Structure formats: structure tokens, C-alpha cells
Amino acid sequence: MLVLQFLVNGLTAGALYALMAVGFALIYNGTRVLHLAHGAVFTFAGYAMYVFGIALELPVVIAFVIAVALTAILGALCEVLVYRPLRRQGSGAAADLVASLGLLTLFEAVFALVFTTDTKNLHQGSLSTYEIGEVIVTNLHIVIAAVAIVLFPLLQLFLSRTRYGRAIRALADNPRLALVLGVDTEHLYILIFALGSALAGVAACLISYDLGVRPQMGFSIMFVALVALIIGGIGYLPGAAAGGMLLGLLQQVALWYLSARWQEVVVFGVLVTFLVLRPQGMFGGRLITRRA
């Protein structure tokens, strides 16, 4: 049935949006920085995958691992070289936002200069497909599902069971109290940016393998991640994941009736609807006792 095909496509797209949104939410919850340059970090992962997988002809899995690792390092460098100096100077959220927009613009310009504005494809030919009844599933669908099934529980276990994870949650809940209790916030900020950027890197490599990579792709995916964060409930990571899944499904429903050009309009419409009817998001009630 056609509805099942749209459901499969929506869930896989939503899983990728969820990875991006959770990485963005993790950074915002832990550092209070609206890291819009997260979109540029996302694009960097796609180009890293292209360089190592296509230009250097390394195996796809190795190129994937290197790209995600380099993306985590780039995210950490954004904290060390940009946000930390601003924080030490006493700059507020407005300065962080301007710096983040500057980083996003700078990275997009650099990507265009180095790789041109053409789309770089990460594979040749069509993806392998499998028919399950009347539903067509590609090998990329299977990989995305496997990655989501493994990564989200691992992230939750890390945040709830490990010393660093509990420190991140404490920092997100009450930064001043975490500092009083002796939490090393400077090193923890680096870990938060690296972890959030790595999640974006995973999503970028998977998306780029299907659609290719171009300099401006980070802006649109960043917009989706921000909307997912808002409709899920700011401050609650599972809410960001649920918001990403919802957007993926709604975009596929829109394709059922409209053309692909209306997908971003659908995202904007969902944002406006939640801001008007439920500004606290789907899980806003949990913000009273926020959990990571």
C-alpha cells in the first residue's frame, strides 16, 4: 500500500531529523548556546565523507567513522575557539547567537570556495532495494533504522548511567549548582559540543550518501532541527527526537498531496501551529523537572 511506503520513508527521514535535533538540543540544554553553526558542522561531515570516501577512495565504513570523528572535533573547536572566549568576556546570549550565525556563513562560503556550489554525490548508481510486500525498502533505510535503534538507547544510557552523563544532566538542570558542586564545566562543554556534533555527523553522512552534499544544505536541516526542538519541548531530549520523527512523517504526508517544494512550508506551518496552540511543545510539562 502507498500509505505504508510513505510511512517507511517518513520514519527514516524522521530518524535522521531526530539525530540532528537531539545533537542540537544536547548542546543547547547543556551550554545555553543556540548553536546555529551546528548546520555548518553538519555540512562539514558530508564533505568529510565525500573526501575520504570518494576522493581518497577509502571503504565507506572507514570514511564514515573518520568523518564523524572529525565532525566531533570541529564541534569541540567551535566551543574552545569561539564560545569560550565570549563566555569569559561576559558576553551574553546575543553575542553567542551573532557568533554562531557568523560561523555558519563563514563555513558555507569556505565550502563553496573549496568544493564549488555543485552537489557532490557520494555513490554512483541507485541504492539496492528489497520488496517487503508492496513496500520498497533500500539498504540505506535499513542502515538508518539500525543506527537509530542503537544510538538513541546508547545515548540515554550514557546520560543516565555514566559519571559524565550525569554531570551533563546536572549542568543542564542547574549550571550554578553544578559549578558549586565542583563540576568541571569547561571540559564538560567540550564533551557536550563533541557529542552533539558527532550525532549531527552521523545524520549528515547518511543523508549525504543518499542526496549528496552541497554548501547550503546545513541551513535547511538546521531549521528542521530547531523546529523539532521547539515542538518537542525545549529542555527535553526525547522530545527533540519525537519532534524530528513527527516532522519526517508530516513531510512525507505532504508529498502525498503536494510537491517536494512544499516540504519546508509544512515545517514552518507545524512551527506556527505549535507556537500558537502549544508553545511549550509536546512534552513541555516535563520542563518543571527537566531530564536529559
N, C-alpha and C positions, 0 to 999 in steps of 0.2 A: 504494500500500500504506500501511496505517496506520502501520507502523513508520517509513517514510520521512517521514511528516508529523511524527511525534514527533521524529525526528532533526533536521529543519529547525527546528522550534520550540526544541529543546534547544540547538542551535548558536547561534541568535540570542540566546536568553536567556543562554547561556554567554558570548557575546561581550560583552554588557553587564556581566555579573558580572566578567569579566576586566578591563574598563576600570576599574571601581570598585576591584577588588583591586590592580591594578598601581599606580593612583594612591595607594592606602593604603600599599602596600609601598614605593613610592618614598620617601614621607615617612618611614616608619619606618626604612628602611635608611639613609637619609641623615642623619637627625636623632636617631634613637633615641627618638623621641616616639611613644607609642601614641595616635595622634590619633583618638580615638573621635568627636570632634566632626566628623570627616570625613563622618559620616552627616548632620549638620545642614547642612554645606556642600552636600552632595548635594541635600537638600531645597530649599535656597535656590535652586539652579539651576532646579529645576522651577517654583518660584513666579516667578522672574525671567522664565522662558519664558512663563508664564501672563500676567504683567503686560504684557510687550511684545508678545506675540503675540495675546492676546485683548482685554485692557483697552485697550491703545493701538492695536490693530489693525495692527501692522506686519507685513510679509511674514514668513513662517515662517523663512526662511533668515536674515534680518536679526535677528529675535528670538533665534534660536539663537546667532548669533555674539555678540550683546550679553550674553546670559545666561551663556555660557561665559566671556567676558572678565570679567564682574562676579564670577563664582564664583572665578576665579583671584585676583582682587584680595581677595576675602573670605578665601581661604585664606592669602594673604600677611599680611593683617591679624591673623589668629589667631597667626601666628608673632611679629609685631612687638609686638602689644599684650598677649599672654598668655604665650607660651612664652619669649620672650627675657627679659622681666623676671625670670621664675622662674629661668632659667638663670644670669643674672647674680648672683642672690642665693644661688646654690649649691644650689638645691633639686634633689632627686633625681627619679627616675622616678615615685615615688609621688605627688609633688606635681603632676607633669605629668598623670598619669592622673586625679587628682581634678579638676584644672582642666578637662581635656578633657570629663569627664562633666558638669561644671557648664555648660560651653558648650553641650553637646548638649541638656541640659534647658532652658537659657535660650532657645535658639533655637526649640525646639519650642513653648515657651509663647508666644513672640512670634509665631510663625507662626499659632498657634491664635487669638490675640487679633486679629491683623490680618486673617486670611483665613477665620476660623472653622474648625471641625473637619470641615466638609463637603469632599468630594472636588471639586476644580476640574478640569473637563475642558478639554483644550487643542484639541479639534477636535469638530466635530459630524458625526454620521453614522458609517458604517462605513468602514474603510480599503479602498482599491482592491485588488482581488485578481487574481491570474493563476494559471491552471491549467497545471502542467507535468506531464503525465501524470495521475496520481492525487493529486499533491501540490499543495496550495494555498499560494501564496506571496503575501504582501501587499507593498505598496510600502514599508512600514516594514522588513520583512525585508531587502529589497534595500538600503535605506539603511544599515541596521545592518551588513550584510556589507561594503558599500563602505567605511564608516567604519573598521571593524576592519582590513580589508586595507590601508588607507592609514596609519592611525595607528600600529599596532604596529611596522611596519618603520621609519617615521619616528622613532619614539621610540628604537628600537635604534640607528639611525644617529646620532641626536643624542648618545646616551650614549657611543657608541664612537668617533665621528669628530670631535666638536667639543671645543673647549677647556673649555667649561663642563660638557659631558657627562663628560669625563674627570675633571674636578675633583669632580663629584658621585660618581663611582665611587671615586675616591681617598678622599673623605670617608667613604663607606660602608665601605670596607675598613679604614681606619685613621685615625680622626679626629685623633689626636695627631700622627701623622706628617704629615698634610695641613696641620695648623696650623704645624708646624715648617718645612715647605716653602713657607710663605707664602701658602697658600690663604685667601682672604677668606671665612671661614666664615659671618660674619654676613649678607653679601649672598647667599651661596650657599644659606643656609637659606630666605631669601625666595623664591629661584628654585625651590627644591625644593617648598615649600608651594604656590606658584602653579601649577607644572606638575602636581603631583599633584591639586590641586583642579580644574584645568581638565579633566583626564581624568574625574574624577567628574562634572563639569558636563556633559560630552558624554553620558555614560551617563544622567544624570538627565533631560536634555531628551528623549532618545529614549524612555526608559521612560514619562515623564510624558505624552508625546504619545499613547501607547497607552492607559495606565491612569489618567491623571490624576495629580494631586498632592494630598497630604494631609500634615498636620504630622508624623505619626509614621512616615512611610514611610522616613525615613533610618535609623531604628534597625534595621529588619529587613534592609535592604540592607547596612548596616554589619556586621551579624552574618555575612551571607554572605561579605562581603569578608574579614573576619577569618578565617573558616574556610578560605577559598580560600588565604589567605596561609600558614596553618598546614599544610594538606595539600600545598601545592606545595613547601614548604621555605622557612622564613624566611631572608631574605637573598638570594633569587634571583628576580628579576623575571619571567623566563619561567615559573618555577614557579608564581607567583601567577596568571599568565594561564592556565596549564594547569589550575590548581585551579578557577578560575572557570568554565572551559569544562566541566570534569567535573561540577561542581555543577549547571550548567544542564541537562546531559544527564540526570543522575540524577533531577532533579526532574521532568522530562518522563516518564521511565520510571515514576516513582511515580504520575503522573497516569494512566498506562495501567491501573494496577491499583487505585489509591486515589483519593480525592477531593483537591481542592486544599488542604484544611485540613491535610493531612499533609505538605505540602512542607517546612515548617520542621522537622518531625520528621525527615525524611530528611536534611536538612543537619546536624542535631545528631547523628544516627546515624553519618554519614560522619566527623564530627569525632571522636567517641568511638572509632570503629574505627581511625582513623589514630593517635590518641594511644596506643592500646593496642598495635597491631601495628607501626606505623612512625612513631614520634613525630618523627623528623627530616624527615618529608614525602617526597613522591615524588622530589625531587631533592636530598635532604639531603646526599648525598655531595659535592655541589658546594660546600658551605659551607666546605670545607677551603681552597679557593682561590676565594672568593666573587667572582662577577662580577655587574654590574648588569644 
